[in-house]
Amino acid sequence: MRKAWLAALMAAALTTAASARPIQVRYWPATFVPQELVTIPVVMDVGFWIDIAVQGDAIKLQQVGARRFEGCVDVRVRCNFDIRLLYSIVPTGAVGGQFTCFPQYADIDLPGGDTTLCVRLDNADPSNVLGGRTNVNVANVTVEVIPRP
């Protein structure tokens, strides 16, 4: 009784599996010739993706006034959705003054584009740094990405 029940269950499973994707070859040649039997689609879920490339290693500040410095960098963005880039700056404390980023944000449309990020330092106070040093890290800019509808 148990064997008959198991045989019926296996027959039902094989029938269901076979009916899902029948493979039929009406003619098979007598030689070794490849035959296309079935095509299986490949699918995936695509998430949000962004690639930000900055021209150069850092934003180099140049003196434009007695106590004012400015510097800019080109930013290339590739993305698969419309985004807004928000910029914020945090001083390291090496040089005193008021640091600002401009523009404060940039809107980038699919598939991406180029934008320019600039930093300004007003009322610079370099009294904490020994004169003659080069490439002193005075601040860090953070880029935040927000999806746009």
Secondary structure, 3 states (H helix, E strand, C coil): CHHHHHHHHHHHHHHHHHHHCCCCCCCCCCCCCCCCCCCCCCCCCCCCCEEEEECCCCCCCEECCCCCEEEEEEEEEEECCCEEEEEEEEECCCCEEEEEEECCEEEECCCEEEEEEEEEEEEEECCCCCCCCCCCCCEEEEEEEEECC
